[in-house]
């Protein structure tokens, strides 16, 4: 079946929605021969040059030749999208035929790339349809965006696509601008999936977000989008947060606080406002260049909104929901609303768990004089979780200076760095000094805290687990037990890797371990497994003890899933490789 027909058939079934699973599985098998990276473009160009040099060459033969090449999408997109054969009309006809009739994704990609350079407006319906298959989405957006008057077609594709294609279409709309693009972006830019921080800032600038919120009347849909854009900008999901780079950030928060009170209450809006509150209290928004008293006023307005009867009714209803995730989300929101700051304390330690549905990490946010330390110094990744900073005692101060890593880049330290500070006790004072890895132009200043106050603050933070939900508590207790008794796993030649509980899985703990070696080597088999363990709302201590007993008496690999290692090692050891 031509891939175009596959896309058209699925689109007819859901004409106003994205294709299920991006159109997968496709009619072709996706298998490609192996070819060294550097030779791929040369092979591709040779096949195309030979085709266009022969006026009698058939497009069907070209199609078949392309199916025998190793052509990942990035090779075609980076090397061919501006390729203009001497006969542009023949190139266009070839591209259109390949897109419309290709039964393999490689010739379809090449056809799309030819249409980027040679296509006409009348080709857009064909390009839009193939773009519904997520494999072709980003290149289809480029082919559409090459034409004047592309805004309606970009909107059409954005509304019927998920993540990568949708983001590409939104980026193209930002570049286009214009009234129609701005109206749509103000109401629809942030969909159900997380948007990158960079794209969120581009949208905010394109739609003049701060100015829109300064207006007297703001549509509910626009206010919802504004809140989501502000939150998206504080997520370092494409290597750097963007809130502090957005000139209208402070005015955006002020505008949201003013309009939030007039929004009808719902759980989604409650979660959004609570997330804004968290960031204003302890996150990147707290470190913006606020006028005197402006942040406190904005924070107070948002808190007053969610404390009103209508919002509290929504919260109470969610707390009684039969769905565990809804109850967990409501518990998180209630705790965040009730949280307060100790304004008299020089140093504050806040463990902040994000909205469970956003699957954010749990962060150990350190504040000095009310300003967030990590957010002010490092914009490439969030502060570490309490399991890393607090449970290990790393923040404790001694007379021997020691360096503490407070945060790591979203992509890992080896790629984009990490934030470090040296902690030392000097008489009656604890000093943080010798910062390194900061992403701001200037290093943070030294921090001096009374030693007794510092010790009490850190000790209290280390012993406070009130932020945990049941599965997270079980995970902590299980980790402690398996660390103290490694023989529970090593008797099965297994070695502890991780024990986690994510916010969007309130009744599940995930245990990771390696087998048969603890670390990877080239000449020995090595696999990673993960065991998903259901938990309930019974006492966490009893649950952790029960899990340890089960691990002691039964090989954990029996019910675990392979999640890492090498395919050949899985076959060698007799385990199924994940599809």
C-alpha positions in Angstrom: 0.0 0.0 0.0 1.3 3.5 -0.8 2.1 5.3 2.5 0.0 8.2 1.3 -3.1 5.9 1.0 -2.3 4.6 4.5 -2.3 8.2 5.9 -5.4 9.1 3.9 -7.3 6.1 5.2 -6.4 6.8 8.8 -7.2 10.4 8.4 -10.7 9.6 7.1 -11.3 7.6 10.3 -10.3 10.6 12.5 -10.6 13.7 10.3 -10.1 16.3 13.1 -7.6 14.5 15.3 -4.0 13.2 15.2 -3.5 9.8 13.8 -3.4 7.1 16.5 0.3 6.4 17.3 1.4 8.8 14.5 0.1 6.3 11.9 2.2 3.4 13.1 2.6 0.6 12.1 3.3 1.7 8.6 2.8 -0.6 5.6 6.5 -0.9 5.0 8.8 -2.6 7.5 11.2 0.3 7.9 14.3 -2.0 7.5 17.3 -0.4 5.9 20.7 -1.7 4.9 23.7 -0.6 6.8 26.0 2.0 5.2 28.7 4.2 6.8 27.3 7.7 7.6 29.6 9.6 5.3 28.6 7.5 2.2 24.9 8.0 2.5 24.6 11.5 1.0 27.0 10.5 -1.9 24.9 7.4 -2.7 21.7 9.4 -2.6 23.1 12.1 -4.9 24.5 9.6 -7.3 21.1 7.9 -7.7 19.3 11.2 -8.2 21.9 12.5 -10.6 21.7 9.4 -12.7 17.9 9.6 -12.8 17.7 13.3 -13.8 20.6 12.9 -16.4 18.4 10.4 -18.3 15.3 11.9 -19.8 13.8 8.5 -20.3 14.4 7.2 -16.8 11.2 6.1 -15.0 10.1 7.3 -11.6 9.3 3.7 -10.7 12.9 2.7 -11.2 14.0 5.7 -9.1 11.6 4.6 -6.4 13.0 1.1 -6.4 16.6 2.3 -6.4 15.9 4.5 -3.4 14.4 1.6 -1.4 17.8 -0.1 -1.6 19.7 2.8 0.1 20.4 3.4 3.7 18.5 6.7 4.2 17.6 7.8 7.7 15.3 10.9 7.7 18.1 13.2 8.9 20.2 12.3 5.9 17.5 13.3 3.5 16.4 16.4 5.4 19.9 17.8 5.9 21.4 17.0 2.5 18.5 17.2 0.0 15.8 19.6 1.0 17.3 22.4 -1.1 18.4 20.2 -4.0 17.3 21.8 -7.3 17.9 19.7 -10.4 18.2 21.7 -13.7 14.7 20.7 -14.7 12.6 22.0 -11.8 9.3 20.9 -13.3 10.5 17.4 -13.7 11.9 17.4 -10.2 8.5 18.6 -8.9 6.6 15.9 -10.9 9.1 13.3 -9.6 8.7 14.5 -6.0 4.9 14.5 -6.2 4.8 11.0 -7.7 7.1 9.6 -5.0 5.0 11.2 -2.2 1.8 10.0 -3.7 2.8 6.5 -4.7 5.8 5.6 -2.5 5.4 2.2 -0.7 8.6 2.7 1.3 9.5 5.7 3.5 12.8 6.4 1.8 11.4 7.4 -1.6 8.6 9.3 0.1 11.2 11.3 2.1 13.1 12.1 -1.0 9.9 13.1 -2.8 9.1 15.5 0.1 12.6 17.0 0.0 12.2 17.6 -3.7 8.9 19.4 -3.1 10.5 21.6 -0.5 12.5 23.1 -3.3 10.2 22.8 -6.2 6.6 22.4 -5.0 3.7 24.6 -5.8 0.7 25.6 -3.7 -1.5 23.0 -5.4 0.9 20.3 -4.0 0.1 21.3 -0.4 -3.0 18.9 0.0 -0.7 16.0 -0.8 2.1 17.2 1.5 -0.4 17.8 4.3 -1.7 14.3 4.1 1.6 12.6 4.2 2.7 14.9 7.0 0.1 13.3 9.2 2.4 10.3 9.5 4.8 11.5 12.1 7.9 10.1 10.3 7.4 12.7 7.6 5.9 15.6 9.7 8.9 17.9 10.1 9.9 17.8 6.4 6.2 18.2 5.4 6.1 21.4 7.5 9.1 22.7 5.7 7.6 22.0 2.4 4.4 23.8 3.3 6.2 26.7 4.9 8.1 27.4 1.7 4.9 28.9 0.2 3.2 32.2 0.8 -0.2 31.9 2.4 1.0 28.8 4.3 -0.6 29.8 7.7 -3.9 28.0 7.3 -2.2 24.8 6.2 0.3 24.9 9.0 -2.5 25.4 11.5 -4.4 22.5 9.9 -1.4 20.2 10.3 -0.6 21.4 13.8 -4.1 20.6 14.9 -3.9 17.0 13.6 -0.3 16.2 14.7 1.5 15.3 17.9 4.7 16.5 19.4 7.5 16.8 16.8 5.3 17.7 13.8 3.1 20.0 15.9 6.2 21.8 17.4 7.6 22.2 13.9 4.4 23.7 12.6 4.2 26.0 15.6 7.8 27.2 15.1 6.9 27.9 11.4 3.9 29.9 12.5 6.1 31.9 14.9 8.4 32.7 12.0 5.4 33.7 9.8 3.6 35.8 12.3 0.6 37.7 11.1 -2.9 38.1 12.7 -4.2 34.6 11.9 -1.1 32.9 13.3 -1.1 35.0 16.4 -4.8 34.4 17.2 -4.3 30.6 16.8 -1.1 30.6 18.8 -2.6 32.6 21.7 -5.4 30.0 22.0 -3.9 26.7 21.1 -0.1 26.6 21.1 0.5 24.4 24.1 -1.3 21.1 23.6 -1.5 18.0 25.7 2.2 17.3 25.5 5.1 19.2 27.0 6.5 22.0 24.9 10.2 22.9 24.8 11.3 25.9 26.7 12.8 27.6 23.7 9.6 27.1 21.6 7.5 28.4 24.5 9.6 31.6 24.6 9.3 32.0 20.8 5.5 31.7 21.1 5.3 34.1 24.0 7.3 36.7 22.0 5.3 36.1 18.8 1.9 36.6 20.5 3.1 39.4 22.8 2.0 37.4 25.8 2.7 40.0 28.5 0.8 42.7 26.5 -2.1 40.3 25.9 -2.4 39.7 29.7 -2.2 43.5 30.3 -5.6 43.9 28.6 -8.7 44.3 30.7 -10.5 41.3 29.3 -8.8 38.1 28.4 -10.4 35.0 26.9 -10.3 31.9 29.2 -8.5 30.0 26.4 -5.8 32.7 26.1 -5.3 32.8 29.9 -4.9 29.0 30.0 -2.3 29.2 27.2 -0.5 32.0 29.0 -0.1 30.0 32.2 1.1 26.9 30.3 3.7 29.0 28.3 5.1 30.5 31.5 5.4 27.0 33.0 6.9 25.6 29.8 9.7 28.2 29.9 11.0 27.0 33.3 11.5 23.4 32.0 15.1 22.7 30.9 13.8 20.1 28.4 15.9 21.3 25.5 19.1 22.0 27.5 18.2 25.4 29.0 15.3 27.2 30.7 14.0 30.3 29.0 12.0 32.2 31.5 14.8 34.6 32.5 15.5 35.2 28.7 11.9 36.3 28.1 11.6 40.0 28.6 7.9 39.9 29.5 8.2 37.1 32.1 7.6 39.3 35.2 4.6 41.1 33.5 3.3 37.7 32.4 3.1 36.5 36.0 1.5 39.7 37.1 -1.1 39.5 34.4 -1.8 35.8 35.2 -2.4 36.7 38.8 -4.8 39.4 37.9 -6.9 37.3 35.5 -6.7 33.9 37.4 -9.4 35.0 39.8 -11.9 35.4 37.0 -11.4 31.9 35.6 -14.0 29.2 36.2 -12.5 26.6 38.6 -11.3 23.3 37.3 -8.7 20.8 38.4 -6.5 21.5 35.3 -6.5 25.3 36.1 -5.9 24.6 39.8 -2.9 22.5 38.9 -1.6 25.3 36.6 -2.0 28.0 39.2 -0.4 25.9 41.9 2.6 25.3 39.6 2.9 29.0 39.1 2.8 29.5 42.8 5.5 27.0 43.3 7.8 28.7 40.8 7.1 32.1 42.3 8.0 30.8 45.8 11.1 28.8 45.1 11.8 28.5 41.4 13.0 30.5 38.4 10.2 33.0 38.7 11.3 33.9 42.2 14.7 35.0 40.8 13.2 37.5 38.3 14.1 41.2 38.6 10.9 42.1 40.6 10.1 45.5 41.9 9.9 45.9 45.6 6.9 43.9 46.9 5.7 42.9 43.4 6.5 39.2 43.7 4.9 38.9 47.1 1.7 40.7 45.8 1.6 38.4 42.8 2.0 35.3 44.9 -0.7 36.5 47.3 -3.2 37.1 44.5 -2.6 33.6 43.1 -3.0 32.0 46.5 -6.1 33.9 47.3 -7.6 32.7 44.0 -7.2 29.0 44.8 -8.4 29.4 48.4 -11.8 30.6 47.2 -14.8 28.3 47.7 -15.2 27.3 44.1 -11.6 26.2 43.8 -11.7 24.4 47.1 -14.8 22.5 46.0 -12.9 21.3 43.0 -10.0 20.2 45.2 -12.3 18.4 47.7 -14.0 16.5 44.8 -10.7 15.5 43.4 -9.5 14.2 46.8 -12.5 11.8 46.8 -12.0 10.6 43.2 -11.8 6.8 42.6 -8.8 7.4 40.4 -5.5 7.2 42.3 -3.7 9.7 40.1 -6.4 12.3 40.5 -6.3 11.9 44.3 -2.5 12.1 44.3 -2.6 15.3 42.1 -5.2 16.8 44.5 -3.0 16.0 47.5 0.0 17.6 45.8 -2.1 20.7 45.1 -3.4 20.9 48.7 0.1 20.7 50.1 1.5 23.3 47.8 -1.3 25.7 48.6 -0.6 25.3 52.3 3.2 25.7 52.1 4.7 28.8 53.7 8.2 30.3 53.8 10.2 31.1 56.9 11.0 34.7 56.0 13.3 35.1 59.0 15.6 32.2 58.0 18.8 33.1 56.0 18.9 29.6 54.5 15.7 27.7 53.5 15.5 24.2 52.0 12.3 23.3 50.1 11.6 19.9 48.6 9.3 20.7 45.7 7.4 18.0 43.7 5.9 19.2 40.5 2.4 18.5 39.0 2.2 14.7 38.8 0.7 14.9 35.3 3.7 16.9 34.1 6.1 14.1 35.3 8.5 16.7 36.7 11.3 15.8 39.0 11.3 16.3 42.7 13.7 19.1 43.4 15.7 20.2 46.5 15.4 24.0 46.1 17.8 26.0 48.3 16.9 29.6 49.0 19.3 32.3 50.5 17.5 35.4 51.7 14.4 34.3 49.8 16.2 33.9 46.4 16.6 30.5 44.8 20.3 29.5 44.6 20.3 27.1 41.7 17.8 29.0 39.5 19.8 32.2 39.9 23.1 30.5 38.9 22.3 27.6 36.6 19.7 27.4 33.8 20.6 24.0 32.2 19.0 21.6 34.7 16.9 21.5 37.9 18.3 21.1 41.4 18.9 17.5 42.5 16.3 15.4 44.2 16.4 15.0 48.0 17.7 11.4 47.6 20.8 12.9 46.1 21.4 16.0 48.2 19.7 15.3 51.6 19.7 11.6 52.1 23.4 11.4 51.4 24.3 14.2 53.9 26.2 16.1 51.3 25.0 19.5 52.5 26.4 19.0 56.0 29.2 21.3 56.9 32.5 20.3 58.5 35.9 22.0 59.0 37.2 20.0 56.0 36.0 21.8 52.8 34.1 19.6 50.4 32.6 20.3 47.0 28.9 19.6 46.5 27.2 19.2 43.1 23.8 21.0 43.4 22.5 20.5 39.8 23.3 18.8 36.6 22.5 19.8 33.0 19.4 18.2 31.6 21.5 16.3 29.1 24.2 15.2 31.7 27.2 16.9 33.1 29.5 15.4 30.4 27.5 17.3 27.7 26.6 20.7 29.2 28.0 20.9 32.8 26.9 21.0 36.4 26.7 23.5 39.2 29.2 23.0 42.2 29.8 24.8 45.4 32.3 24.2 48.2 30.9 23.9 51.7 33.1 24.5 54.8 32.6 25.3 58.5 34.7 28.2 59.6 34.2 28.7 63.4 30.7 29.7 64.1 29.9 30.2 60.4 29.2 27.9 57.4 30.4 29.3 54.1 29.5 28.4 50.5 32.2 29.5 48.2 34.3 28.7 45.1 31.3 28.2 42.8 31.9 26.6 39.5 29.8 25.5 36.5 27.5 28.5 36.8 25.9 29.6 33.6 25.5 33.3 34.5 28.2 35.7 33.6 29.3 36.2 37.2 29.7 33.6 39.9 27.2 33.7 42.8 28.5 35.5 45.9 29.8 33.7 48.9 27.1 32.6 51.3 27.7 33.0 55.1 25.2 31.4 57.5 25.3 31.0 61.3 26.6 27.5 61.9 23.9 26.5 64.5 21.2 27.8 62.2 22.7 26.0 59.2 23.0 22.7 61.1 19.4 22.9 62.3 18.1 23.7 58.8 19.9 20.9 57.1 19.0 18.4 59.8 15.3 19.3 59.6 15.3 19.0 55.9 17.0 15.6 56.0 14.4 14.2 58.4 11.4 15.7 56.7 9.6 13.3 54.4 6.2 15.1 54.6 6.4 15.8 50.8 6.4 12.1 49.9 3.5 10.2 48.6 3.0 6.5 49.6 4.9 5.0 46.6 7.8 7.4 47.1 8.0 6.5 50.7 8.1 2.8 49.9 10.8 3.5 47.3 12.9 5.3 49.9 12.5 2.5 52.5 13.2 -0.2 49.9 16.3 1.6 48.7 17.6 1.8 52.3 17.0 -1.8 52.9 18.6 -3.1 49.7 21.6 -0.8 50.2 22.1 -2.1 53.7 21.7 -5.7 52.6 23.1 -6.1 49.1 23.0 -9.9 49.4 19.3 -9.8 48.8 20.0 -9.2 45.1 23.5 -10.5 44.7 22.4 -14.0 45.5 20.7 -13.8 42.1 23.8 -12.2 40.5 21.8 -9.0 40.4 23.1 -5.5 41.4 21.0 -2.6 42.6 20.6 0.2 40.1 17.7 2.5 41.0 14.5 2.5 43.1 12.1 5.2 41.9 8.5 6.3 42.2 7.2 8.8 39.6 4.5 11.3 40.3 2.3 10.0 37.5 2.4 6.5 38.9 1.2 7.0 42.5 0.8 3.3 43.2 4.0 1.9 41.6 7.6 1.6 42.5 10.2 0.8 39.8 13.3 -1.2 40.8 16.2 -1.3 38.4 19.1 -3.7 38.5 21.9 -5.1 36.4 22.8 -8.7 35.6 25.1 -10.6 35.8 27.8 -7.9 36.2 27.5 -4.7 38.2 29.0 -2.5 35.5 29.2 -2.7 31.7 32.2 -4.2 30.0 32.8 -4.9 26.3 33.8 -8.6 26.8 31.2 -9.7 29.3 27.4 -10.0 28.9 25.5 -7.2 30.8 21.8 -6.4 30.9 19.6 -3.9 32.8 16.2 -5.0 34.1 13.4 -3.1 35.7 10.8 -4.5 38.0 7.4 -2.6 38.3 6.1 -3.2 41.8 2.5 -2.3 42.7 2.0 -0.6 46.1 -1.1 0.4 48.0 -2.0 2.7 50.8 -1.1 0.3 53.6 1.8 1.2 55.9 4.9 1.8 53.7 7.3 0.0 56.2 5.3 -3.2 55.9 5.2 -3.0 52.2 9.0 -2.4 51.9 9.7 -5.3 54.2 7.4 -7.5 52.1 9.1 -6.6 48.9 12.5 -7.4 50.3 11.3 -10.8 51.5 9.9 -11.5 48.0 13.3 -10.5 46.4 15.1 -12.7 48.9 13.0 -15.8 48.0 12.5 -15.4 44.3 14.7 -14.4 41.4 13.6 -10.8 40.4 14.4 -11.4 36.8 11.4 -13.7 36.5 9.0 -10.9 36.5 11.3 -8.0 35.3 11.6 -6.5 31.9 14.9 -5.9 30.0 15.4 -2.2 29.7 19.1 -1.8 28.8 22.2 -3.6 27.6 22.8 -5.3 24.2 20.5 -7.3 22.1 23.0 -10.0 21.6 23.5 -10.3 25.3 19.8 -10.8 25.9 19.8 -13.6 23.3 22.9 -15.1 24.8 21.4 -15.1 28.3 17.9 -16.2 27.2 15.9 -13.0 27.8 13.5 -11.2 25.5 14.7 -7.9 24.1 12.2 -5.1 24.4 10.4 -4.2 21.2 
